[in-house]
């Protein structure tokens, strides 16, 4: 049974270096990225999705991913992960020294075809190959599945929870033997808190709470990003994605704006007595660096209030 008592702490995964930076069309200087990521680490961020091993032709912003990883691979106390689109991307990520891989499958057939140009079943076949590679790598390697469009699709509309269950069941069948972290993604930011709670409750009833590690990835397109994350925590989620300064947006989800701002989410969590281990003033400094990057669209409530008021009690 899920407790409504807030947990003592939650893990935050900072996704600005991947989900955020890729939303900027013109390539950023590598050094500017390095400085922003270091500022996030200095603020106390312990998990970072540092980029993606995709074709530079598809996402030019990620052309320097090897240099970015190299700059941080030896940092102590920080877990780095990277999104990989296929087995080739997995091999490149592992060769760079990373041991945490992130793979995306949308539960919406239409969005998956728009996003990765293949059917959901084809993406799950790719997941099976990557799972085999992670098993070969040994216990230090970890795999995370981002289930996109769990709540809403820009092409198909509201997503039924049973569709989420169906795709997750297939994913679990091909990742058997691995302790999979699954992020339930509100790709368009269209979800509402009650839908988040109900969808997670239905999935937990069918799949079982202990079967996977639960994560939530939200966007703030309709202003519900923080509320959705809090309701996800109420339902037992212990890992939350966020993007500093609210940088981001999905190019294959028309109208979707940035991810939920890390600083907004941290403020809500810490004000509620939930530990994050993050220094707010340093986090806001990182947010300022990211907001100053050319070409990015950011949205953060906390950056707009006086800094003395932004400090959590």
C-alpha positions as protocol buffer text, in pm:
chain_id: "A"
residue {
  index: 1
  type: UNK
  ca { x: 0 y: 0 z: 0 }
}
residue {
  index: 2
  type: UNK
  ca { x: 126 y: 349 z: -90 }
}
residue {
  index: 3
  type: UNK
  ca { x: 159 y: 589 z: 203 }
}
residue {
  index: 4
  type: UNK
  ca { x: 39 y: 947 z: 175 }
}
residue {
  index: 5
  type: UNK
  ca { x: 309 y: 1049 z: 424 }
}
residue {
  index: 6
  type: UNK
  ca { x: 582 y: 1234 z: 230 }
}
residue {
  index: 7
  type: UNK
  ca { x: 912 y: 1046 z: 200 }
}
residue {
  index: 8
  type: UNK
  ca { x: 1215 y: 1178 z: 388 }
}
residue {
  index: 9
  type: UNK
  ca { x: 1399 y: 1235 z: 62 }
}
residue {
  index: 10
  type: UNK
  ca { x: 1370 y: 1195 z: -315 }
}
residue {
  index: 11
  type: UNK
  ca { x: 1624 y: 1165 z: -594 }
}
residue {
  index: 12
  type: UNK
  ca { x: 1632 y: 1434 z: -860 }
}
residue {
  index: 13
  type: UNK
  ca { x: 1763 y: 1366 z: -1209 }
}
residue {
  index: 14
  type: UNK
  ca { x: 1880 y: 1683 z: -1384 }
}
residue {
  index: 15
  type: UNK
  ca { x: 1793 y: 1659 z: -1754 }
}
residue {
  index: 16
  type: UNK
  ca { x: 1890 y: 2007 z: -1879 }
}
residue {
  index: 17
  type: UNK
  ca { x: 2216 y: 1881 z: -2037 }
}
residue {
  index: 18
  type: UNK
  ca { x: 2016 y: 1644 z: -2258 }
}
residue {
  index: 19
  type: UNK
  ca { x: 1646 y: 1728 z: -2279 }
}
residue {
  index: 20
  type: UNK
  ca { x: 1721 y: 2096 z: -2233 }
}
residue {
  index: 21
  type: UNK
  ca { x: 2025 y: 2152 z: -2452 }
}
residue {
  index: 22
  type: UNK
  ca { x: 1879 y: 1952 z: -2741 }
}
residue {
  index: 23
  type: UNK
  ca { x: 1591 y: 2200 z: -2761 }
}
residue {
  index: 24
  type: UNK
  ca { x: 1840 y: 2468 z: -2873 }
}
residue {
  index: 25
  type: UNK
  ca { x: 1890 y: 2446 z: -3248 }
}
residue {
  index: 26
  type: UNK
  ca { x: 2228 y: 2619 z: -3287 }
}
residue {
  index: 27
  type: UNK
  ca { x: 2518 y: 2424 z: -3130 }
}
residue {
  index: 28
  type: UNK
  ca { x: 2637 y: 2570 z: -2802 }
}
residue {
  index: 29
  type: UNK
  ca { x: 3008 y: 2603 z: -2720 }
}
residue {
  index: 30
  type: UNK
  ca { x: 3126 y: 2292 z: -2538 }
}
residue {
  index: 31
  type: UNK
  ca { x: 3283 y: 2503 z: -2265 }
}
residue {
  index: 32
  type: UNK
  ca { x: 2952 y: 2677 z: -2195 }
}
residue {
  index: 33
  type: UNK
  ca { x: 2788 y: 2337 z: -2147 }
}
residue {
  index: 34
  type: UNK
  ca { x: 3068 y: 2221 z: -1920 }
}
residue {
  index: 35
  type: UNK
  ca { x: 3037 y: 2532 z: -1704 }
}
residue {
  index: 36
  type: UNK
  ca { x: 2661 y: 2489 z: -1671 }
}
residue {
  index: 37
  type: UNK
  ca { x: 2692 y: 2122 z: -1577 }
}
residue {
  index: 38
  type: UNK
  ca { x: 2964 y: 2196 z: -1323 }
}
residue {
  index: 39
  type: UNK
  ca { x: 2741 y: 2461 z: -1166 }
}
residue {
  index: 40
  type: UNK
  ca { x: 2468 y: 2197 z: -1131 }
}
residue {
  index: 41
  type: UNK
  ca { x: 2710 y: 1961 z: -959 }
}
residue {
  index: 42
  type: UNK
  ca { x: 2829 y: 2242 z: -732 }
}
residue {
  index: 43
  type: UNK
  ca { x: 2467 y: 2297 z: -631 }
}
residue {
  index: 44
  type: UNK
  ca { x: 2445 y: 1937 z: -509 }
}
residue {
  index: 45
  type: UNK
  ca { x: 2289 y: 1760 z: -807 }
}
residue {
  index: 46
  type: UNK
  ca { x: 2382 y: 1390 z: -782 }
}
residue {
  index: 47
  type: UNK
  ca { x: 2221 y: 1246 z: -1095 }
}
residue {
  index: 48
  type: UNK
  ca { x: 2257 y: 1403 z: -1439 }
}
residue {
  index: 49
  type: UNK
  ca { x: 2135 y: 1293 z: -1780 }
}
residue {
  index: 50
  type: UNK
  ca { x: 2439 y: 1437 z: -1949 }
}
residue {
  index: 51
  type: UNK
  ca { x: 2339 y: 1404 z: -2313 }
}
residue {
  index: 52
  type: UNK
  ca { x: 2252 y: 1155 z: -2584 }
}
residue {
  index: 53
  type: UNK
  ca { x: 2453 y: 934 z: -2816 }
}
residue {
  index: 54
  type: UNK
  ca { x: 2252 y: 1007 z: -3128 }
}
residue {
  index: 55
  type: UNK
  ca { x: 2360 y: 1089 z: -3481 }
}
residue {
  index: 56
  type: UNK
  ca { x: 2495 y: 1447 z: -3501 }
}
residue {
  index: 57
  type: UNK
  ca { x: 2294 y: 1481 z: -3820 }
}
residue {
  index: 58
  type: UNK
  ca { x: 1975 y: 1418 z: -3625 }
}
residue {
  index: 59
  type: UNK
  ca { x: 2067 y: 1629 z: -3320 }
}
residue {
  index: 60
  type: UNK
  ca { x: 2366 y: 1857 z: -3395 }
}
residue {
  index: 61
  type: UNK
  ca { x: 2363 y: 1982 z: -3037 }
}
residue {
  index: 62
  type: UNK
  ca { x: 2491 y: 1642 z: -2921 }
}
residue {
  index: 63
  type: UNK
  ca { x: 2788 y: 1627 z: -3157 }
}
residue {
  index: 64
  type: UNK
  ca { x: 3028 y: 1697 z: -2868 }
}
residue {
  index: 65
  type: UNK
  ca { x: 2880 y: 1438 z: -2631 }
}
residue {
  index: 66
  type: UNK
  ca { x: 3210 y: 1247 z: -2598 }
}
residue {
  index: 67
  type: UNK
  ca { x: 3390 y: 1564 z: -2490 }
}
residue {
  index: 68
  type: UNK
  ca { x: 3115 y: 1644 z: -2239 }
}
residue {
  index: 69
  type: UNK
  ca { x: 3128 y: 1297 z: -2088 }
}
residue {
  index: 70
  type: UNK
  ca { x: 3507 y: 1307 z: -2075 }
}
residue {
  index: 71
  type: UNK
  ca { x: 3493 y: 1628 z: -1873 }
}
residue {
  index: 72
  type: UNK
  ca { x: 3285 y: 1466 z: -1597 }
}
residue {
  index: 73
  type: UNK
  ca { x: 3332 y: 1089 z: -1610 }
}
residue {
  index: 74
  type: UNK
  ca { x: 3576 y: 1093 z: -1319 }
}
residue {
  index: 75
  type: UNK
  ca { x: 3368 y: 1320 z: -1093 }
}
residue {
  index: 76
  type: UNK
  ca { x: 3307 y: 1144 z: -763 }
}
residue {
  index: 77
  type: UNK
  ca { x: 2960 y: 1120 z: -616 }
}
residue {
  index: 78
  type: UNK
  ca { x: 2771 y: 1196 z: -937 }
}
residue {
  index: 79
  type: UNK
  ca { x: 2573 y: 943 z: -1140 }
}
residue {
  index: 80
  type: UNK
  ca { x: 2583 y: 1019 z: -1511 }
}
residue {
  index: 81
  type: UNK
  ca { x: 2348 y: 871 z: -1768 }
}
residue {
  index: 82
  type: UNK
  ca { x: 2289 y: 920 z: -2138 }
}
residue {
  index: 83
  type: UNK
  ca { x: 1999 y: 862 z: -2371 }
}
residue {
  index: 84
  type: UNK
  ca { x: 2070 y: 604 z: -2640 }
}
residue {
  index: 85
  type: UNK
  ca { x: 1844 y: 546 z: -2944 }
}
residue {
  index: 86
  type: UNK
  ca { x: 1969 y: 200 z: -3036 }
}
residue {
  index: 87
  type: UNK
  ca { x: 2236 y: -63 z: -2976 }
}
residue {
  index: 88
  type: UNK
  ca { x: 2500 y: 142 z: -3157 }
}
residue {
  index: 89
  type: UNK
  ca { x: 2431 y: 433 z: -2923 }
}
residue {
  index: 90
  type: UNK
  ca { x: 2458 y: 196 z: -2627 }
}
residue {
  index: 91
  type: UNK
  ca { x: 2799 y: 76 z: -2743 }
}
residue {
  index: 92
  type: UNK
  ca { x: 2921 y: 434 z: -2784 }
}
residue {
  index: 93
  type: UNK
  ca { x: 2794 y: 533 z: -2441 }
}
residue {
  index: 94
  type: UNK
  ca { x: 2956 y: 234 z: -2272 }
}
residue {
  index: 95
  type: UNK
  ca { x: 3282 y: 297 z: -2459 }
}
residue {
  index: 96
  type: UNK
  ca { x: 3283 y: 653 z: -2320 }
}
residue {
  index: 97
  type: UNK
  ca { x: 3282 y: 514 z: -1966 }
}
residue {
  index: 98
  type: UNK
  ca { x: 2913 y: 561 z: -1886 }
}
residue {
  index: 99
  type: UNK
  ca { x: 2732 y: 275 z: -1716 }
}
residue {
  index: 100
  type: UNK
  ca { x: 2378 y: 412 z: -1706 }
}
residue {
  index: 101
  type: UNK
  ca { x: 2173 y: 400 z: -2026 }
}
residue {
  index: 102
  type: UNK
  ca { x: 1836 y: 559 z: -2094 }
}
residue {
  index: 103
  type: UNK
  ca { x: 1608 y: 426 z: -2368 }
}
residue {
  index: 104
  type: UNK
  ca { x: 1281 y: 584 z: -2479 }
}
residue {
  index: 105
  type: UNK
  ca { x: 965 y: 414 z: -2597 }
}
residue {
  index: 106
  type: UNK
  ca { x: 641 y: 609 z: -2640 }
}
residue {
  index: 107
  type: UNK
  ca { x: 322 y: 428 z: -2548 }
}
residue {
  index: 108
  type: UNK
  ca { x: 151 y: 624 z: -2827 }
}
residue {
  index: 109
  type: UNK
  ca { x: 205 y: 452 z: -3161 }
}
residue {
  index: 110
  type: UNK
  ca { x: 182 y: 779 z: -3353 }
}
residue {
  index: 111
  type: UNK
  ca { x: 423 y: 968 z: -3132 }
}
residue {
  index: 112
  type: UNK
  ca { x: 674 y: 682 z: -3137 }
}
residue {
  index: 113
  type: UNK
  ca { x: 673 y: 684 z: -3516 }
}
residue {
  index: 114
  type: UNK
  ca { x: 718 y: 1061 z: -3522 }
}
residue {
  index: 115
  type: UNK
  ca { x: 989 y: 1050 z: -3257 }
}
residue {
  index: 116
  type: UNK
  ca { x: 1201 y: 752 z: -3363 }
}
residue {
  index: 117
  type: UNK
  ca { x: 1044 y: 653 z: -3695 }
}
residue {
  index: 118
  type: UNK
  ca { x: 940 y: 305 z: -3596 }
}
residue {
  index: 119
  type: UNK
  ca { x: 653 y: 121 z: -3432 }
}
residue {
  index: 120
  type: UNK
  ca { x: 628 y: 64 z: -3059 }
}
residue {
  index: 121
  type: UNK
  ca { x: 692 y: -307 z: -3107 }
}
residue {
  index: 122
  type: UNK
  ca { x: 1005 y: -230 z: -3310 }
}
residue {
  index: 123
  type: UNK
  ca { x: 1128 y: -4 z: -3030 }
}
residue {
  index: 124
  type: UNK
  ca { x: 1066 y: -283 z: -2781 }
}
residue {
  index: 125
  type: UNK
  ca { x: 1276 y: -516 z: -2997 }
}
residue {
  index: 126
  type: UNK
  ca { x: 1552 y: -257 z: -2973 }
}
residue {
  index: 127
  type: UNK
  ca { x: 1506 y: -252 z: -2597 }
}
residue {
  index: 128
  type: UNK
  ca { x: 1558 y: -629 z: -2589 }
}
residue {
  index: 129
  type: UNK
  ca { x: 1896 y: -595 z: -2764 }
}
residue {
  index: 130
  type: UNK
  ca { x: 2006 y: -319 z: -2529 }
}
residue {
  index: 131
  type: UNK
  ca { x: 1896 y: -522 z: -2227 }
}
residue {
  index: 132
  type: UNK
  ca { x: 2114 y: -809 z: -2349 }
}
residue {
  index: 133
  type: UNK
  ca { x: 2408 y: -570 z: -2379 }
}
residue {
  index: 134
  type: UNK
  ca { x: 2351 y: -437 z: -2026 }
}
residue {
  index: 135
  type: UNK
  ca { x: 2343 y: -793 z: -1891 }
}
residue {
  index: 136
  type: UNK
  ca { x: 2673 y: -863 z: -2067 }
}
residue {
  index: 137
  type: UNK
  ca { x: 2825 y: -552 z: -1908 }
}
residue {
  index: 138
  type: UNK
  ca { x: 2761 y: -685 z: -1560 }
}
residue {
  index: 139
  type: UNK
  ca { x: 2607 y: -555 z: -1238 }
}
residue {
  index: 140
  type: UNK
  ca { x: 2761 y: -206 z: -1262 }
}
residue {
  index: 141
  type: UNK
  ca { x: 2554 y: -126 z: -1572 }
}
residue {
  index: 142
  type: UNK
  ca { x: 2203 y: 12 z: -1528 }
}
residue {
  index: 143
  type: UNK
  ca { x: 1912 y: 54 z: -1765 }
}
residue {
  index: 144
  type: UNK
  ca { x: 1632 y: 304 z: -1745 }
}
residue {
  index: 145
  type: UNK
  ca { x: 1322 y: 307 z: -1964 }
}
residue {
  index: 146
  type: UNK
  ca { x: 1152 y: 638 z: -2033 }
}
residue {
  index: 147
  type: UNK
  ca { x: 791 y: 563 z: -2124 }
}
residue {
  index: 148
  type: UNK
  ca { x: 689 y: 864 z: -2330 }
}
residue {
  index: 149
  type: UNK
  ca { x: 335 y: 1001 z: -2368 }
}
residue {
  index: 150
  type: UNK
  ca { x: 203 y: 807 z: -2068 }
}
residue {
  index: 151
  type: UNK
  ca { x: -74 y: 1057 z: -2010 }
}
residue {
  index: 152
  type: UNK
  ca { x: -129 y: 1253 z: -2331 }
}
residue {
  index: 153
  type: UNK
  ca { x: -20 y: 1243 z: -2694 }
}
residue {
  index: 154
  type: UNK
  ca { x: -25 y: 1547 z: -2926 }
}
residue {
  index: 155
  type: UNK
  ca { x: -165 y: 1324 z: -3201 }
}
residue {
  index: 156
  type: UNK
  ca { x: -385 y: 1071 z: -3018 }
}
residue {
  index: 157
  type: UNK
  ca { x: -503 y: 1273 z: -2718 }
}
residue {
  index: 158
  type: UNK
  ca { x: -549 y: 1136 z: -2366 }
}
residue {
  index: 159
  type: UNK
  ca { x: -376 y: 802 z: -2310 }
}
residue {
  index: 160
  type: UNK
  ca { x: -562 y: 522 z: -2134 }
}
residue {
  index: 161
  type: UNK
  ca { x: -373 y: 373 z: -1840 }
}
residue {
  index: 162
  type: UNK
  ca { x: -428 y: 24 z: -1980 }
}
residue {
  index: 163
  type: UNK
  ca { x: -216 y: 118 z: -2280 }
}
residue {
  index: 164
  type: UNK
  ca { x: 65 y: 211 z: -2042 }
}
residue {
  index: 165
  type: UNK
  ca { x: 26 y: -127 z: -1871 }
}
residue {
  index: 166
  type: UNK
  ca { x: 33 y: -307 z: -2206 }
}
residue {
  index: 167
  type: UNK
  ca { x: 359 y: -147 z: -2322 }
}
residue {
  index: 168
  type: UNK
  ca { x: 524 y: -181 z: -1980 }
}
residue {
  index: 169
  type: UNK
  ca { x: 438 y: -552 z: -1965 }
}
residue {
  index: 170
  type: UNK
  ca { x: 610 y: -606 z: -2298 }
}
residue {
  index: 171
  type: UNK
  ca { x: 911 y: -405 z: -2181 }
}
residue {
  index: 172
  type: UNK
  ca { x: 942 y: -611 z: -1864 }
}
residue {
  index: 173
  type: UNK
  ca { x: 929 y: -932 z: -2066 }
}
residue {
  index: 174
  type: UNK
  ca { x: 1240 y: -834 z: -2264 }
}
residue {
  index: 175
  type: UNK
  ca { x: 1431 y: -690 z: -1966 }
}
residue {
  index: 176
  type: UNK
  ca { x: 1380 y: -985 z: -1733 }
}
residue {
  index: 177
  type: UNK
  ca { x: 1658 y: -1018 z: -1478 }
}
residue {
  index: 178
  type: UNK
  ca { x: 1738 y: -646 z: -1472 }
}
residue {
  index: 179
  type: UNK
  ca { x: 1618 y: -407 z: -1203 }
}
residue {
  index: 180
  type: UNK
  ca { x: 1462 y: -158 z: -1441 }
}
residue {
  index: 181
  type: UNK
  ca { x: 1401 y: 205 z: -1355 }
}
residue {
  index: 182
  type: UNK
  ca { x: 1094 y: 326 z: -1541 }
}
residue {
  index: 183
  type: UNK
  ca { x: 1011 y: 694 z: -1585 }
}
residue {
  index: 184
  type: UNK
  ca { x: 648 y: 769 z: -1660 }
}
residue {
  index: 185
  type: UNK
  ca { x: 671 y: 1072 z: -1886 }
}
residue {
  index: 186
  type: UNK
  ca { x: 424 y: 1353 z: -1929 }
}
residue {
  index: 187
  type: UNK
  ca { x: 578 y: 1441 z: -2264 }
}
residue {
  index: 188
  type: UNK
  ca { x: 336 y: 1718 z: -2353 }
}
residue {
  index: 189
  type: UNK
  ca { x: 281 y: 1861 z: -2005 }
}
residue {
  index: 190
  type: UNK
  ca { x: -92 y: 1803 z: -2054 }
}
residue {
  index: 191
  type: UNK
  ca { x: -142 y: 1568 z: -1757 }
}
residue {
  index: 192
  type: UNK
  ca { x: -320 y: 1677 z: -1442 }
}
residue {
  index: 193
  type: UNK
  ca { x: -231 y: 1562 z: -1089 }
}
residue {
  index: 194
  type: UNK
  ca { x: -534 y: 1336 z: -1052 }
}
residue {
  index: 195
  type: UNK
  ca { x: -463 y: 1164 z: -1383 }
}
residue {
  index: 196
  type: UNK
  ca { x: -102 y: 1109 z: -1277 }
}
residue {
  index: 197
  type: UNK
  ca { x: -214 y: 951 z: -951 }
}
residue {
  index: 198
  type: UNK
  ca { x: -480 y: 734 z: -1114 }
}
residue {
  index: 199
  type: UNK
  ca { x: -253 y: 613 z: -1395 }
}
residue {
  index: 200
  type: UNK
  ca { x: 26 y: 519 z: -1154 }
}
residue {
  index: 201
  type: UNK
  ca { x: -222 y: 349 z: -922 }
}
residue {
  index: 202
  type: UNK
  ca { x: -360 y: 134 z: -1206 }
}
residue {
  index: 203
  type: UNK
  ca { x: -12 y: 41 z: -1326 }
}
residue {
  index: 204
  type: UNK
  ca { x: 97 y: -51 z: -973 }
}
residue {
  index: 205
  type: UNK
  ca { x: -210 y: -268 z: -922 }
}
residue {
  index: 206
  type: UNK
  ca { x: -132 y: -468 z: -1234 }
}
residue {
  index: 207
  type: UNK
  ca { x: 248 y: -465 z: -1245 }
}
residue {
  index: 208
  type: UNK
  ca { x: 329 y: -465 z: -874 }
}
residue {
  index: 209
  type: UNK
  ca { x: 503 y: -190 z: -682 }
}
residue {
  index: 210
  type: UNK
  ca { x: 830 y: -379 z: -624 }
}
residue {
  index: 211
  type: UNK
  ca { x: 875 y: -488 z: -986 }
}
residue {
  index: 212
  type: UNK
  ca { x: 1044 y: -167 z: -1103 }
}
residue {
  index: 213
  type: UNK
  ca { x: 1203 y: 149 z: -968 }
}
residue {
  index: 214
  type: UNK
  ca { x: 951 y: 431 z: -1015 }
}
residue {
  index: 215
  type: UNK
  ca { x: 1036 y: 768 z: -1170 }
}
residue {
  index: 216
  type: UNK
  ca { x: 836 y: 1059 z: -1309 }
}
residue {
  index: 217
  type: UNK
  ca { x: 934 y: 1297 z: -1591 }
}
residue {
  index: 218
  type: UNK
  ca { x: 715 y: 1604 z: -1626 }
}
residue {
  index: 219
  type: UNK
  ca { x: 680 y: 1914 z: -1837 }
}
residue {
  index: 220
  type: UNK
  ca { x: 519 y: 2239 z: -1728 }
}
residue {
  index: 221
  type: UNK
  ca { x: 334 y: 2333 z: -2045 }
}
residue {
  index: 222
  type: UNK
  ca { x: 3 y: 2382 z: -1864 }
}
residue {
  index: 223
  type: UNK
  ca { x: 152 y: 2492 z: -1534 }
}
residue {
  index: 224
  type: UNK
  ca { x: 97 y: 2162 z: -1352 }
}
residue {
  index: 225
  type: UNK
  ca { x: 455 y: 2033 z: -1353 }
}
residue {
  index: 226
  type: UNK
  ca { x: 526 y: 2068 z: -980 }
}
residue {
  index: 227
  type: UNK
  ca { x: 179 y: 1949 z: -877 }
}
residue {
  index: 228
  type: UNK
  ca { x: 207 y: 1643 z: -1101 }
}
residue {
  index: 229
  type: UNK
  ca { x: 544 y: 1556 z: -948 }
}
residue {
  index: 230
  type: UNK
  ca { x: 406 y: 1588 z: -595 }
}
residue {
  index: 231
  type: UNK
  ca { x: 113 y: 1360 z: -675 }
}
residue {
  index: 232
  type: UNK
  ca { x: 357 y: 1111 z: -829 }
}
residue {
  index: 233
  type: UNK
  ca { x: 550 y: 1111 z: -500 }
}
residue {
  index: 234
  type: UNK
  ca { x: 227 y: 1047 z: -314 }
}
residue {
  index: 235
  type: UNK
  ca { x: 184 y: 738 z: -529 }
}
residue {
  index: 236
  type: UNK
  ca { x: 528 y: 606 z: -439 }
}
residue {
  index: 237
  type: UNK
  ca { x: 758 y: 757 z: -699 }
}
residue {
  index: 238
  type: UNK
  ca { x: 1102 y: 826 z: -552 }
}
residue {
  index: 239
  type: UNK
  ca { x: 1287 y: 965 z: -858 }
}
residue {
  index: 240
  type: UNK
  ca { x: 1189 y: 1291 z: -1028 }
}
residue {
  index: 241
  type: UNK
  ca { x: 1326 y: 1445 z: -1349 }
}
residue {
  index: 242
  type: UNK
  ca { x: 1359 y: 1821 z: -1381 }
}
residue {
  index: 243
  type: UNK
  ca { x: 1547 y: 2073 z: -1591 }
}
residue {
  index: 244
  type: UNK
  ca { x: 1724 y: 2372 z: -1439 }
}
residue {
  index: 245
  type: UNK
  ca { x: 1563 y: 2702 z: -1548 }
}
residue {
  index: 246
  type: UNK
  ca { x: 1285 y: 2496 z: -1710 }
}
residue {
  index: 247
  type: UNK
  ca { x: 1490 y: 2458 z: -2027 }
}
residue {
  index: 248
  type: UNK
  ca { x: 1362 y: 2207 z: -2279 }
}
residue {
  index: 249
  type: UNK
  ca { x: 1079 y: 2090 z: -2498 }
}
residue {
  index: 250
  type: UNK
  ca { x: 1007 y: 1796 z: -2726 }
}
residue {
  index: 251
  type: UNK
  ca { x: 1044 y: 1871 z: -3101 }
}
residue {
  index: 252
  type: UNK
  ca { x: 807 y: 1582 z: -3177 }
}
residue {
  index: 253
  type: UNK
  ca { x: 536 y: 1699 z: -2938 }
}
residue {
  index: 254
  type: UNK
  ca { x: 396 y: 2022 z: -3088 }
}
residue {
  index: 255
  type: UNK
  ca { x: 327 y: 2284 z: -2823 }
}
residue {
  index: 256
  type: UNK
  ca { x: 521 y: 2112 z: -2546 }
}
residue {
  index: 257
  type: UNK
  ca { x: 736 y: 2361 z: -2361 }
}
residue {
  index: 258
  type: UNK
  ca { x: 1017 y: 2304 z: -2117 }
}
residue {
  index: 259
  type: UNK
  ca { x: 1053 y: 2050 z: -1842 }
}
residue {
  index: 260
  type: UNK
  ca { x: 947 y: 2132 z: -1490 }
}
residue {
  index: 261
  type: UNK
  ca { x: 1209 y: 2373 z: -1354 }
}
residue {
  index: 262
  type: UNK
  ca { x: 1443 y: 2205 z: -1106 }
}
residue {
  index: 263
  type: UNK
  ca { x: 1447 y: 2507 z: -878 }
}
residue {
  index: 264
  type: UNK
  ca { x: 1066 y: 2525 z: -864 }
}
residue {
  index: 265
  type: UNK
  ca { x: 1044 y: 2157 z: -779 }
}
residue {
  index: 266
  type: UNK
  ca { x: 1323 y: 2175 z: -520 }
}
residue {
  index: 267
  type: UNK
  ca { x: 1152 y: 2469 z: -353 }
}
residue {
  index: 268
  type: UNK
  ca { x: 824 y: 2278 z: -322 }
}
residue {
  index: 269
  type: UNK
  ca { x: 996 y: 1965 z: -194 }
}
residue {
  index: 270
  type: UNK
  ca { x: 1218 y: 2137 z: 61 }
}
residue {
  index: 271
  type: UNK
  ca { x: 938 y: 2360 z: 186 }
}
residue {
  index: 272
  type: UNK
  ca { x: 742 y: 2040 z: 242 }
}
residue {
  index: 273
  type: UNK
  ca { x: 1022 y: 1887 z: 445 }
}
residue {
  index: 274
  type: UNK
  ca { x: 1149 y: 1650 z: 176 }
}
residue {
  index: 275
  type: UNK
  ca { x: 1527 y: 1644 z: 152 }
}
residue {
  index: 276
  type: UNK
  ca { x: 1697 y: 1692 z: -185 }
}
residue {
  index: 277
  type: UNK
  ca { x: 2053 y: 1770 z: -80 }
}
residue {
  index: 278
  type: UNK
  ca { x: 2054 y: 2074 z: -309 }
}
residue {
  index: 279
  type: UNK
  ca { x: 2177 y: 2424 z: -226 }
}
residue {
  index: 280
  type: UNK
  ca { x: 1909 y: 2659 z: -359 }
}
residue {
  index: 281
  type: UNK
  ca { x: 2129 y: 2964 z: -408 }
}
residue {
  index: 282
  type: UNK
  ca { x: 2384 y: 2765 z: -605 }
}
residue {
  index: 283
  type: UNK
  ca { x: 2105 y: 2603 z: -804 }
}
residue {
  index: 284
  type: UNK
  ca { x: 1968 y: 2945 z: -896 }
}
residue {
  index: 285
  type: UNK
  ca { x: 2318 y: 3046 z: -1007 }
}
residue {
  index: 286
  type: UNK
  ca { x: 2319 y: 2743 z: -1238 }
}
residue {
  index: 287
  type: UNK
  ca { x: 1972 y: 2841 z: -1360 }
}
residue {
  index: 288
  type: UNK
  ca { x: 2098 y: 3189 z: -1444 }
}
residue {
  index: 289
  type: UNK
  ca { x: 2386 y: 3041 z: -1647 }
}
residue {
  index: 290
  type: UNK
  ca { x: 2148 y: 2815 z: -1836 }
}
residue {
  index: 291
  type: UNK
  ca { x: 1891 y: 3090 z: -1895 }
}
residue {
  index: 292
  type: UNK
  ca { x: 2166 y: 3305 z: -2046 }
}
residue {
  index: 293
  type: UNK
  ca { x: 2252 y: 3045 z: -2312 }
}
residue {
  index: 294
  type: UNK
  ca { x: 2156 y: 3175 z: -2658 }
}
residue {
  index: 295
  type: UNK
  ca { x: 1852 y: 3020 z: -2822 }
}
residue {
  index: 296
  type: UNK
  ca { x: 1701 y: 2852 z: -2519 }
}
residue {
  index: 297
  type: UNK
  ca { x: 1344 y: 2884 z: -2397 }
}
residue {
  index: 298
  type: UNK
  ca { x: 1323 y: 2885 z: -2020 }
}
residue {
  index: 299
  type: UNK
  ca { x: 1040 y: 2914 z: -1770 }
}
residue {
  index: 300
  type: UNK
  ca { x: 1104 y: 2929 z: -1397 }
}
residue {
  index: 301
  type: UNK
  ca { x: 888 y: 3086 z: -1129 }
}
residue {
  index: 302
  type: UNK
  ca { x: 1158 y: 3091 z: -865 }
}
residue {
  index: 303
  type: UNK
  ca { x: 1401 y: 3293 z: -1077 }
}
residue {
  index: 304
  type: UNK
  ca { x: 1145 y: 3574 z: -1082 }
}
residue {
  index: 305
  type: UNK
  ca { x: 1121 y: 3626 z: -706 }
}
residue {
  index: 306
  type: UNK
  ca { x: 1378 y: 3801 z: -485 }
}
residue {
  index: 307
  type: UNK
  ca { x: 1661 y: 3565 z: -398 }
}
residue {
  index: 308
  type: UNK
  ca { x: 1612 y: 3618 z: -28 }
}
residue {
  index: 309
  type: UNK
  ca { x: 1256 y: 3490 z: -64 }
}
residue {
  index: 310
  type: UNK
  ca { x: 1365 y: 3194 z: -278 }
}
residue {
  index: 311
  type: UNK
  ca { x: 1580 y: 3052 z: 2 }
}
residue {
  index: 312
  type: UNK
  ca { x: 1394 y: 2765 z: 162 }
}
residue {
  index: 313
  type: UNK
  ca { x: 1335 y: 2783 z: 537 }
}
